[in-house]
Amino acid sequence: MMLNIGERIREVRNNKDRTGSWLAKQIGVAQSFISALETGQKHCSLETLFAITKALDISMSDFFADELDLLDPSLQRLLNAVEKLDDNELIKLIEFVEAIKR
């Protein structure tokens, strides 16, 4: 079974006693976006997901912990490496990936 990103965001947010409004403010989006994301009506970019996990103080590895065993080892390695990037490095990586997939 695939992870529902929105449900996982809501689960982590609730476990940390944070509201959707709080999360929206932290990452600079509308509260309605967080609500739509958590209910599966919208999807987010990888950059937004990194901002969410950072605001919620959870690593990407922990966010996807239940799914990591299902990932290909090379994807696990990539995820672990990406977690070590600072914000500027992450933006550059995302821009690079988007450029090569065009």
Residue pairs with C-beta under 8 A, 6 or more apart in sequence:
2 67
3 64
3 66
3 67
4 40
5 37
5 43
5 44
5 49
6 37
6 38
6 39
6 40
7 38
7 40
8 63
9 23
9 34
9 37
9 38
9 52
9 56
10 38
12 53
12 56
12 58
12 63
13 19
13 20
13 23
13 38
13 56
16 56
16 57
18 56
20 31
20 34
20 35
20 38
21 31
21 34
23 34
23 52
23 55
23 56
24 30
24 31
24 33
24 34
26 51
26 55
27 48
27 51
27 52
27 55
28 51
29 48
33 42
36 42
37 43
37 44
44 52
45 94
46 94
47 90
47 91
47 94
49 60
49 63
50 60
50 90
53 59
53 60
53 63
59 83
60 79
60 82
60 83
61 68
61 79
61 80
61 83
64 71
64 79
68 76
68 79
71 79
82 90
82 93
85 93
